[in-house]
Amino acid sequence: MATASRLIDTSALEAALAEFSRERDWDVHHSPRNLLLALTGELGELAEIFQWKTEAESAAIMRGSEAEHVRQEIADVLLYLMRLAMVLGVDVDAAVRDKMALNALKYPPKYPRGTAGP
């Protein structure tokens, strides 16, 4: 059976995160529970930037003064999510590929390839 091609390669990020954590002796604190709570906090910080914005304001946020703050919070969310996956032993690429395949079955295309679409 042929191996599916990778959608995302997280190996360099995993190595950098592991080294960063090891150099600071943080591994002892990186339990799934602690990482999930930290991830939730960072996601809350990202959500707070968008709170009370109109649809138009939220769509334009990356053209305004809050763009860098959004970038930093997205990075925080990704880093904690990746670290959580590492601690739990989740292959993120395989999980993403599997979930996309399940979603494709659950939500068939409205405009299949080769047909006229919008």
N, CA, C and O atoms as CSV, one atom per row, in Angstrom:
chain,resi,resn,atom,element,x,y,z
A,1,MET,N,N,0.845,-1.181,0.000
A,1,MET,CA,C,0.000,0.000,0.000
A,1,MET,C,C,0.889,1.241,0.000
A,1,MET,O,O,1.855,1.318,0.759
A,2,ALA,N,N,0.567,2.194,-0.837
A,2,ALA,CA,C,1.360,3.420,-0.938
A,2,ALA,C,C,1.082,4.329,0.258
A,2,ALA,O,O,-0.045,4.422,0.744
A,3,THR,N,N,2.119,4.982,0.706
A,3,THR,CA,C,1.992,5.920,1.812
A,3,THR,C,C,1.490,7.250,1.276
A,3,THR,O,O,1.987,7.745,0.264
A,4,ALA,N,N,0.520,7.821,1.945
A,4,ALA,CA,C,0.000,9.129,1.545
A,4,ALA,C,C,1.083,10.182,1.708
A,4,ALA,O,O,1.897,10.122,2.630
A,5,SER,N,N,1.079,11.145,0.800
A,5,SER,CA,C,2.077,12.205,0.917
A,5,SER,C,C,1.728,13.103,2.101
A,5,SER,O,O,0.564,13.261,2.467
A,6,ARG,N,N,2.756,13.677,2.677
A,6,ARG,CA,C,2.572,14.539,3.842
A,6,ARG,C,C,1.915,15.847,3.418
A,6,ARG,O,O,2.240,16.416,2.376
A,7,LEU,N,N,1.002,16.301,4.231
A,7,LEU,CA,C,0.407,17.622,4.028
A,7,LEU,C,C,1.202,18.681,4.773
A,7,LEU,O,O,1.387,19.795,4.284
A,8,ILE,N,N,1.672,18.317,5.967
A,8,ILE,CA,C,2.469,19.237,6.768
A,8,ILE,C,C,3.624,18.474,7.395
A,8,ILE,O,O,3.461,17.352,7.873
A,9,ASP,N,N,4.774,19.091,7.384
A,9,ASP,CA,C,5.954,18.497,8.007
A,9,ASP,C,C,6.278,19.317,9.249
A,9,ASP,O,O,6.729,20.458,9.154
A,10,THR,N,N,6.044,18.722,10.409
A,10,THR,CA,C,6.242,19.429,11.672
A,10,THR,C,C,7.566,19.082,12.342
A,10,THR,O,O,7.814,19.515,13.468
A,11,SER,N,N,8.412,18.318,11.681
A,11,SER,CA,C,9.624,17.817,12.336
A,11,SER,C,C,10.551,18.937,12.822
A,11,SER,O,O,11.074,18.853,13.934
A,12,ALA,N,N,10.762,19.964,12.030
A,12,ALA,CA,C,11.646,21.063,12.460
A,12,ALA,C,C,11.035,21.818,13.635
A,12,ALA,O,O,11.746,22.185,14.571
A,13,LEU,N,N,9.731,22.054,13.597
A,13,LEU,CA,C,9.061,22.736,14.696
A,13,LEU,C,C,9.117,21.887,15.962
A,13,LEU,O,O,9.379,22.409,17.046
A,14,GLU,N,N,8.876,20.597,15.836
A,14,GLU,CA,C,8.939,19.706,16.998
A,14,GLU,C,C,10.332,19.734,17.628
A,14,GLU,O,O,10.462,19.801,18.850
A,15,ALA,N,N,11.358,19.683,16.803
A,15,ALA,CA,C,12.728,19.709,17.319
A,15,ALA,C,C,13.011,21.035,18.030
A,15,ALA,O,O,13.609,21.045,19.106
A,16,ALA,N,N,12.590,22.141,17.440
A,16,ALA,CA,C,12.820,23.452,18.047
A,16,ALA,C,C,12.059,23.587,19.368
A,16,ALA,O,O,12.597,24.113,20.342
A,17,LEU,N,N,10.819,23.120,19.403
A,17,LEU,CA,C,10.034,23.194,20.636
A,17,LEU,C,C,10.624,22.313,21.727
A,17,LEU,O,O,10.671,22.710,22.891
A,18,ALA,N,N,11.069,21.128,21.359
A,18,ALA,CA,C,11.663,20.216,22.344
A,18,ALA,C,C,12.932,20.825,22.935
A,18,ALA,O,O,13.146,20.764,24.145
A,19,GLU,N,N,13.764,21.406,22.093
A,19,GLU,CA,C,14.994,22.034,22.572
A,19,GLU,C,C,14.681,23.244,23.463
A,19,GLU,O,O,15.282,23.408,24.525
A,20,PHE,N,N,13.753,24.076,23.034
A,20,PHE,CA,C,13.360,25.259,23.804
A,20,PHE,C,C,12.884,24.859,25.198
A,20,PHE,O,O,13.278,25.463,26.195
A,21,SER,N,N,12.044,23.849,25.256
A,21,SER,CA,C,11.513,23.368,26.531
A,21,SER,C,C,12.603,22.749,27.397
A,21,SER,O,O,12.677,23.009,28.598
A,22,ARG,N,N,13.436,21.941,26.786
A,22,ARG,CA,C,14.520,21.270,27.516
A,22,ARG,C,C,15.498,22.278,28.098
A,22,ARG,O,O,15.925,22.129,29.243
A,23,GLU,N,N,15.861,23.296,27.335
A,23,GLU,CA,C,16.817,24.309,27.798
A,23,GLU,C,C,16.296,25.105,29.002
A,23,GLU,O,O,17.083,25.661,29.768
A,24,ARG,N,N,15.001,25.155,29.162
A,24,ARG,CA,C,14.397,25.916,30.261
A,24,ARG,C,C,13.877,25.019,31.373
A,24,ARG,O,O,13.297,25.496,32.348
A,25,ASP,N,N,14.091,23.713,31.219
A,25,ASP,CA,C,13.622,22.710,32.177
A,25,ASP,C,C,12.103,22.790,32.359
A,25,ASP,O,O,11.590,22.676,33.472
A,26,TRP,N,N,11.401,22.988,31.243
A,26,TRP,CA,C,9.949,23.105,31.277
A,26,TRP,C,C,9.241,21.776,31.075
A,26,TRP,O,O,8.034,21.694,31.302
A,27,ASP,N,N,9.940,20.745,30.660
A,27,ASP,CA,C,9.279,19.475,30.368
A,27,ASP,C,C,8.447,18.977,31.545
A,27,ASP,O,O,7.378,18.398,31.352
A,28,VAL,N,N,8.934,19.199,32.753
A,28,VAL,CA,C,8.227,18.752,33.948
A,28,VAL,C,C,6.849,19.410,34.064
A,28,VAL,O,O,5.942,18.840,34.672
A,29,HIS,N,N,6.687,20.587,33.496
A,29,HIS,CA,C,5.427,21.319,33.560
A,29,HIS,C,C,4.514,21.049,32.367
A,29,HIS,O,O,3.343,21.429,32.376
A,30,HIS,N,N,5.053,20.392,31.344
A,30,HIS,CA,C,4.292,20.211,30.110
A,30,HIS,C,C,3.472,18.932,30.123
A,30,HIS,O,O,3.650,18.050,29.282
A,31,SER,N,N,2.568,18.848,31.094
A,31,SER,CA,C,1.600,17.751,31.122
A,31,SER,C,C,0.484,18.090,30.139
A,31,SER,O,O,0.287,19.260,29.808
A,32,PRO,N,N,-0.244,17.084,29.672
A,32,PRO,CA,C,-1.369,17.404,28.781
A,32,PRO,C,C,-2.329,18.429,29.383
A,32,PRO,O,O,-2.781,19.337,28.686
A,33,ARG,N,N,-2.637,18.291,30.650
A,33,ARG,CA,C,-3.553,19.221,31.308
A,33,ARG,C,C,-3.003,20.643,31.284
A,33,ARG,O,O,-3.717,21.572,30.906
A,34,ASN,N,N,-1.763,20.824,31.674
A,34,ASN,CA,C,-1.177,22.163,31.712
A,34,ASN,C,C,-1.095,22.778,30.316
A,34,ASN,O,O,-1.376,23.964,30.138
A,35,LEU,N,N,-0.714,21.978,29.340
A,35,LEU,CA,C,-0.616,22.495,27.981
A,35,LEU,C,C,-1.987,22.864,27.434
A,35,LEU,O,O,-2.131,23.872,26.742
A,36,LEU,N,N,-2.987,22.057,27.741
A,36,LEU,CA,C,-4.338,22.369,27.284
A,36,LEU,C,C,-4.850,23.656,27.921
A,36,LEU,O,O,-5.485,24.470,27.250
A,37,LEU,N,N,-4.581,23.844,29.201
A,37,LEU,CA,C,-5.004,25.089,29.861
A,37,LEU,C,C,-4.277,26.294,29.271
A,37,LEU,O,O,-4.887,27.343,29.065
A,38,ALA,N,N,-2.990,26.155,28.998
A,38,ALA,CA,C,-2.236,27.254,28.382
A,38,ALA,C,C,-2.757,27.543,26.974
A,38,ALA,O,O,-2.895,28.701,26.581
A,39,LEU,N,N,-3.044,26.487,26.226
A,39,LEU,CA,C,-3.598,26.637,24.878
A,39,LEU,C,C,-4.930,27.368,24.923
A,39,LEU,O,O,-5.184,28.256,24.110
A,40,THR,N,N,-5.773,26.998,25.864
A,40,THR,CA,C,-7.074,27.646,26.016
A,40,THR,C,C,-6.909,29.127,26.339
A,40,THR,O,O,-7.642,29.968,25.820
A,41,GLY,N,N,-5.951,29.438,27.191
A,41,GLY,CA,C,-5.690,30.841,27.521
A,41,GLY,C,C,-5.244,31.632,26.311
A,41,GLY,O,O,-5.700,32.756,26.098
A,42,GLU,N,N,-4.360,31.058,25.519
A,42,GLU,CA,C,-3.872,31.757,24.319
A,42,GLU,C,C,-4.981,31.920,23.286
A,42,GLU,O,O,-5.067,32.953,22.623
A,43,LEU,N,N,-5.822,30.913,23.150
A,43,LEU,CA,C,-6.950,31.028,22.230
A,43,LEU,C,C,-7.903,32.125,22.695
A,43,LEU,O,O,-8.471,32.852,21.879
A,44,GLY,N,N,-8.074,32.239,24.006
A,44,GLY,CA,C,-8.883,33.320,24.561
A,44,GLY,C,C,-8.293,34.687,24.251
A,44,GLY,O,O,-9.025,35.632,23.952
A,45,GLU,N,N,-6.968,34.793,24.321
A,45,GLU,CA,C,-6.319,36.069,23.986
A,45,GLU,C,C,-6.534,36.421,22.519
A,45,GLU,O,O,-6.727,37.590,22.183
A,46,LEU,N,N,-6.501,35.422,21.646
A,46,LEU,CA,C,-6.776,35.668,20.227
A,46,LEU,C,C,-8.229,36.083,20.036
A,46,LEU,O,O,-8.517,37.025,19.297
A,47,ALA,N,N,-9.136,35.389,20.695
A,47,ALA,CA,C,-10.557,35.724,20.570
A,47,ALA,C,C,-10.845,37.133,21.079
A,47,ALA,O,O,-11.688,37.840,20.528
A,48,GLU,N,N,-10.144,37.533,22.128
A,48,GLU,CA,C,-10.363,38.860,22.716
A,48,GLU,C,C,-10.081,39.980,21.707
A,48,GLU,O,O,-10.732,41.024,21.742
A,49,ILE,N,N,-9.128,39.767,20.825
A,49,ILE,CA,C,-8.814,40.784,19.811
A,49,ILE,C,C,-10.027,41.021,18.906
A,49,ILE,O,O,-10.279,42.146,18.474
A,50,PHE,N,N,-10.768,39.956,18.627
A,50,PHE,CA,C,-11.907,40.040,17.708
A,50,PHE,C,C,-13.226,40.349,18.416
A,50,PHE,O,O,-14.229,40.662,17.774
A,51,GLN,N,N,-13.210,40.258,19.734
A,51,GLN,CA,C,-14.442,40.477,20.487
A,51,GLN,C,C,-14.997,41.867,20.222
A,51,GLN,O,O,-14.261,42.853,20.235
A,52,TRP,N,N,-16.262,41.934,19.989
A,52,TRP,CA,C,-17.015,43.164,19.775
A,52,TRP,C,C,-16.720,43.840,18.433
A,52,TRP,O,O,-17.167,44.962,18.198
A,53,LYS,N,N,-15.983,43.180,17.565
A,53,LYS,CA,C,-15.750,43.739,16.230
A,53,LYS,C,C,-16.930,43.373,15.322
A,53,LYS,O,O,-17.561,42.330,15.496
A,54,THR,N,N,-17.208,44.225,14.376
A,54,THR,CA,C,-18.200,43.890,13.359
A,54,THR,C,C,-17.569,42.901,12.384
A,54,THR,O,O,-16.360,42.674,12.421
A,55,GLU,N,N,-18.378,42.318,11.520
A,55,GLU,CA,C,-17.837,41.417,10.493
A,55,GLU,C,C,-16.822,42.151,9.616
A,55,GLU,O,O,-15.769,41.600,9.293
A,56,ALA,N,N,-17.130,43.376,9.235
A,56,ALA,CA,C,-16.222,44.158,8.390
A,56,ALA,C,C,-14.924,44.470,9.124
A,56,ALA,O,O,-13.847,44.381,8.535
A,57,GLU,N,N,-15.012,44.834,10.401
A,57,GLU,CA,C,-13.812,45.128,11.180
A,57,GLU,C,C,-12.943,43.884,11.345
A,57,GLU,O,O,-11.718,43.960,11.255
A,58,SER,N,N,-13.581,42.742,11.585
A,58,SER,CA,C,-12.793,41.514,11.756
A,58,SER,C,C,-12.143,41.084,10.443
A,58,SER,O,O,-11.026,40.565,10.440
A,59,ALA,N,N,-12.838,41.299,9.334
A,59,ALA,CA,C,-12.267,40.942,8.031
A,59,ALA,C,C,-11.070,41.813,7.671
A,59,ALA,O,O,-10.188,41.384,6.928
A,60,ALA,N,N,-11.040,43.035,8.197
A,60,ALA,CA,C,-9.974,43.994,7.875
A,60,ALA,C,C,-8.880,44.041,8.932
A,60,ALA,O,O,-7.981,44.877,8.839
A,61,ILE,N,N,-8.931,43.183,9.916
A,61,ILE,CA,C,-8.042,43.318,11.074
A,61,ILE,C,C,-6.556,43.249,10.715
A,61,ILE,O,O,-5.735,43.885,11.376
A,62,MET,N,N,-6.205,42.498,9.694
A,62,MET,CA,C,-4.786,42.356,9.342
A,62,MET,C,C,-4.251,43.562,8.571
A,62,MET,O,O,-3.064,43.617,8.250
A,63,ARG,N,N,-5.107,44.510,8.279
A,63,ARG,CA,C,-4.661,45.756,7.637
A,63,ARG,C,C,-4.567,46.889,8.641
A,63,ARG,O,O,-4.299,48.030,8.266
A,64,GLY,N,N,-4.784,46.588,9.916
A,64,GLY,CA,C,-4.793,47.641,10.930
A,64,GLY,C,C,-3.702,47.472,11.962
A,64,GLY,O,O,-2.776,46.678,11.798
A,65,SER,N,N,-3.831,48.232,13.022
A,65,SER,CA,C,-2.809,48.280,14.067
A,65,SER,C,C,-2.731,47.000,14.903
A,65,SER,O,O,-1.750,46.799,15.619
A,66,GLU,N,N,-3.737,46.139,14.827
A,66,GLU,CA,C,-3.736,44.919,15.629
A,66,GLU,C,C,-3.151,43.712,14.897
A,66,GLU,O,O,-3.138,42.609,15.445
A,67,ALA,N,N,-2.679,43.897,13.695
A,67,ALA,CA,C,-2.183,42.794,12.884
A,67,ALA,C,C,-1.055,42.016,13.576
A,67,ALA,O,O,-1.074,40.785,13.592
A,68,GLU,N,N,-0.104,42.705,14.128
A,68,GLU,CA,C,1.022,42.028,14.785
A,68,GLU,C,C,0.555,41.257,16.017
A,68,GLU,O,O,1.041,40.157,16.280
A,69,HIS,N,N,-0.360,41.812,16.756
A,69,HIS,CA,C,-0.909,41.126,17.927
A,69,HIS,C,C,-1.612,39.828,17.499
A,69,HIS,O,O,-1.456,38.793,18.147
A,70,VAL,N,N,-2.374,39.889,16.420
A,70,VAL,CA,C,-3.035,38.690,15.878
A,70,VAL,C,C,-1.987,37.644,15.500
A,70,VAL,O,O,-2.127,36.472,15.847
A,71,ARG,N,N,-0.955,38.057,14.802
A,71,ARG,CA,C,0.117,37.126,14.392
A,71,ARG,C,C,0.730,36.435,15.603
A,71,ARG,O,O,0.928,35.220,15.600
A,72,GLN,N,N,1.029,37.213,16.636
A,72,GLN,CA,C,1.660,36.648,17.832
A,72,GLN,C,C,0.740,35.662,18.545
A,72,GLN,O,O,1.193,34.612,19.001
A,73,GLU,N,N,-0.539,35.988,18.644
A,73,GLU,CA,C,-1.468,35.088,19.331
A,73,GLU,C,C,-1.702,33.807,18.519
A,73,GLU,O,O,-1.815,32.726,19.096
A,74,ILE,N,N,-1.775,33.920,17.196
A,74,ILE,CA,C,-1.896,32.723,16.362
A,74,ILE,C,C,-0.668,31.840,16.551
A,74,ILE,O,O,-0.790,30.619,16.647
A,75,ALA,N,N,0.505,32.446,16.606
A,75,ALA,CA,C,1.725,31.676,16.842
A,75,ALA,C,C,1.677,30.991,18.202
A,75,ALA,O,O,2.039,29.820,18.310
A,76,ASP,N,N,1.240,31.689,19.235
A,76,ASP,CA,C,1.126,31.082,20.567
A,76,ASP,C,C,0.190,29.878,20.541
A,76,ASP,O,O,0.505,28.831,21.107
A,77,VAL,N,N,-0.960,30.026,19.886
A,77,VAL,CA,C,-1.926,28.922,19.801
A,77,VAL,C,C,-1.293,27.729,19.090
A,77,VAL,O,O,-1.405,26.594,19.553
A,78,LEU,N,N,-0.630,27.989,17.969
A,78,LEU,CA,C,-0.001,26.901,17.218
A,78,LEU,C,C,1.096,26.214,18.033
A,78,LEU,O,O,1.191,24.987,18.031
A,79,LEU,N,N,1.910,26.987,18.718
A,79,LEU,CA,C,3.008,26.408,19.499
A,79,LEU,C,C,2.489,25.528,20.632
A,79,LEU,O,O,2.998,24.428,20.844
A,80,TYR,N,N,1.491,26.000,21.354
A,80,TYR,CA,C,0.935,25.173,22.432
A,80,TYR,C,C,0.216,23.946,21.882
A,80,TYR,O,O,0.306,22.867,22.466
A,81,LEU,N,N,-0.489,24.096,20.776
A,81,LEU,CA,C,-1.176,22.948,20.176
A,81,LEU,C,C,-0.156,21.907,19.713
A,81,LEU,O,O,-0.356,20.706,19.897
A,82,MET,N,N,0.926,22.373,19.117
A,82,MET,CA,C,1.962,21.446,18.663
A,82,MET,C,C,2.628,20.749,19.838
A,82,MET,O,O,2.886,19.546,19.787
A,83,ARG,N,N,2.903,21.493,20.882
A,83,ARG,CA,C,3.529,20.899,22.073
A,83,ARG,C,C,2.606,19.866,22.714
A,83,ARG,O,O,3.064,18.817,23.166
A,84,LEU,N,N,1.307,20.163,22.754
A,84,LEU,CA,C,0.333,19.211,23.284
A,84,LEU,C,C,0.336,17.930,22.447
A,84,LEU,O,O,0.335,16.827,22.994
A,85,ALA,N,N,0.340,18.077,21.140
A,85,ALA,CA,C,0.388,16.910,20.257
A,85,ALA,C,C,1.657,16.095,20.504
A,85,ALA,O,O,1.618,14.865,20.517
A,86,MET,N,N,2.772,16.780,20.697
A,86,MET,CA,C,4.041,16.088,20.955
A,86,MET,C,C,3.967,15.277,22.245
A,86,MET,O,O,4.353,14.108,22.271
A,87,VAL,N,N,3.476,15.891,23.303
A,87,VAL,CA,C,3.406,15.233,24.611
A,87,VAL,C,C,2.466,14.029,24.555
A,87,VAL,O,O,2.712,13.011,25.201
A,88,LEU,N,N,1.385,14.153,23.776
A,88,LEU,CA,C,0.432,13.054,23.663
A,88,LEU,C,C,0.825,12.011,22.620
A,88,LEU,O,O,0.191,10.961,22.516
A,89,GLY,N,N,1.873,12.302,21.847
A,89,GLY,CA,C,2.323,11.358,20.825
A,89,GLY,C,C,1.441,11.334,19.589
A,89,GLY,O,O,1.341,10.308,18.916
A,90,VAL,N,N,0.799,12.458,19.283
A,90,VAL,CA,C,-0.066,12.549,18.114
A,90,VAL,C,C,0.752,12.975,16.906
A,90,VAL,O,O,1.436,13.998,16.940
A,91,ASP,N,N,0.678,12.186,15.836
A,91,ASP,CA,C,1.284,12.555,14.556
A,91,ASP,C,C,0.313,13.533,13.903
A,91,ASP,O,O,-0.721,13.122,13.376
A,92,VAL,N,N,0.634,14.805,13.935
A,92,VAL,CA,C,-0.275,15.847,13.470
A,92,VAL,C,C,-0.589,15.678,11.987
A,92,VAL,O,O,-1.739,15.840,11.581
A,93,ASP,N,N,0.394,15.361,11.189
A,93,ASP,CA,C,0.148,15.173,9.760
A,93,ASP,C,C,-0.848,14.042,9.528
A,93,ASP,O,O,-1.801,14.209,8.767
A,94,ALA,N,N,-0.645,12.905,10.165
A,94,ALA,CA,C,-1.556,11.771,9.991
A,94,ALA,C,C,-2.949,12.110,10.504
A,94,ALA,O,O,-3.946,11.755,9.875
A,95,ALA,N,N,-3.024,12.793,11.641
A,95,ALA,CA,C,-4.321,13.166,12.199
A,95,ALA,C,C,-5.069,14.106,11.248
A,95,ALA,O,O,-6.275,13.960,11.053
A,96,VAL,N,N,-4.361,15.059,10.662
A,96,VAL,CA,C,-4.975,16.002,9.730
A,96,VAL,C,C,-5.450,15.278,8.473
A,96,VAL,O,O,-6.569,15.504,8.013
A,97,ARG,N,N,-4.605,14.409,7.916
A,97,ARG,CA,C,-4.999,13.666,6.717
A,97,ARG,C,C,-6.224,12.799,6.994
A,97,ARG,O,O,-7.156,12.761,6.191
A,98,ASP,N,N,-6.222,12.101,8.133
A,98,ASP,CA,C,-7.360,11.246,8.493
A,98,ASP,C,C,-8.632,12.063,8.670
A,98,ASP,O,O,-9.696,11.676,8.187
A,99,LYS,N,N,-8.524,13.184,9.356
A,99,LYS,CA,C,-9.703,14.015,9.601
A,99,LYS,C,C,-10.233,14.617,8.306
A,99,LYS,O,O,-11.447,14.710,8.124
A,100,MET,N,N,-9.348,15.025,7.409
A,100,MET,CA,C,-9.793,15.567,6.122
A,100,MET,C,C,-10.523,14.494,5.311
A,100,MET,O,O,-11.505,14.792,4.630
A,101,ALA,N,N,-10.048,13.255,5.381
A,101,ALA,CA,C,-10.717,12.159,4.674
A,101,ALA,C,C,-12.108,11.911,5.265
A,101,ALA,O,O,-13.070,11.705,4.525
A,102,LEU,N,N,-12.213,11.931,6.592
A,102,LEU,CA,C,-13.524,11.770,7.229
A,102,LEU,C,C,-14.458,12.926,6.863
A,102,LEU,O,O,-15.639,12.714,6.587
A,103,ASN,N,N,-13.920,14.148,6.864
A,103,ASN,CA,C,-14.737,15.311,6.503
A,103,ASN,C,C,-15.215,15.243,5.055
A,103,ASN,O,O,-16.326,15.673,4.742
A,104,ALA,N,N,-14.377,14.704,4.177
A,104,ALA,CA,C,-14.764,14.577,2.765
A,104,ALA,C,C,-15.941,13.625,2.613
A,104,ALA,O,O,-16.808,13.835,1.765
A,105,LEU,N,N,-15.975,12.585,3.429
A,105,LEU,CA,C,-17.109,11.660,3.397
A,105,LEU,C,C,-18.355,12.297,4.011
A,105,LEU,O,O,-19.462,12.134,3.498
A,106,LYS,N,N,-18.169,13.002,5.080
A,106,LYS,CA,C,-19.281,13.609,5.813
A,106,LYS,C,C,-19.883,14.786,5.049
A,106,LYS,O,O,-21.092,15.015,5.093
A,107,TYR,N,N,-19.027,15.528,4.349
A,107,TYR,CA,C,-19.462,16.723,3.631
A,107,TYR,C,C,-19.040,16.621,2.167
A,107,TYR,O,O,-18.007,17.168,1.782
A,108,PRO,N,N,-19.836,15.922,1.344
A,108,PRO,CA,C,-19.455,15.774,-0.065
A,108,PRO,C,C,-19.423,17.127,-0.772
A,108,PRO,O,O,-20.130,18.052,-0.370
A,109,PRO,N,N,-18.611,17.249,-1.818
A,109,PRO,CA,C,-18.479,18.541,-2.497
A,109,PRO,C,C,-19.782,18.979,-3.166
A,109,PRO,O,O,-20.514,18.173,-3.740
A,110,LYS,N,N,-20.039,20.252,-3.076
A,110,LYS,CA,C,-21.196,20.836,-3.745
A,110,LYS,C,C,-20.923,20.919,-5.242
A,110,LYS,O,O,-21.823,20.751,-6.065
A,111,TYR,N,N,-19.667,21.180,-5.575
A,111,TYR,CA,C,-19.244,21.289,-6.966
A,111,TYR,C,C,-18.076,20.325,-7.180
A,111,TYR,O,O,-16.921,20.739,-7.079
A,112,PRO,N,N,-18.347,19.056,-7.472
A,112,PRO,CA,C,-17.258,18.088,-7.662
A,112,PRO,C,C,-16.308,18.543,-8.771
A,112,PRO,O,O,-16.687,19.294,-9.670
A,113,ARG,N,N,-15.086,18.077,-8.682
A,113,ARG,CA,C,-14.069,18.410,-9.699
A,113,ARG,C,C,-14.599,18.061,-11.078
A,113,ARG,O,O,-15.214,17.014,-11.283
A,114,GLY,N,N,-14.351,18.948,-12.005
A,114,GLY,CA,C,-14.756,18.711,-13.379
A,114,GLY,C,C,-16.165,19.173,-13.694
A,114,GLY,O,O,-16.619,19.056,-14.833
A,115,THR,N,N,-16.858,19.698,-12.697
A,115,THR,CA,C,-18.198,20.229,-12.945
A,115,THR,C,C,-18.177,21.741,-12.822
A,115,THR,O,O,-17.244,22.325,-12.269
A,116,ALA,N,N,-19.198,22.348,-13.336
A,116,ALA,CA,C,-19.283,23.814,-13.264
A,116,ALA,C,C,-19.576,24.230,-11.837
A,116,ALA,O,O,-20.471,23.692,-11.185
A,117,GLY,N,N,-18.819,25.185,-11.369
A,117,GLY,CA,C,-19.028,25.742,-10.036
A,117,GLY,C,C,-19.181,27.231,-10.123
A,117,GLY,O,O,-19.224,27.800,-11.214
A,118,PRO,N,N,-19.261,27.854,-8.995
A,118,PRO,CA,C,-19.449,29.318,-9.019
A,118,PRO,C,C,-18.276,30.063,-9.623
A,118,PRO,O,O,-18.300,31.291,-9.705
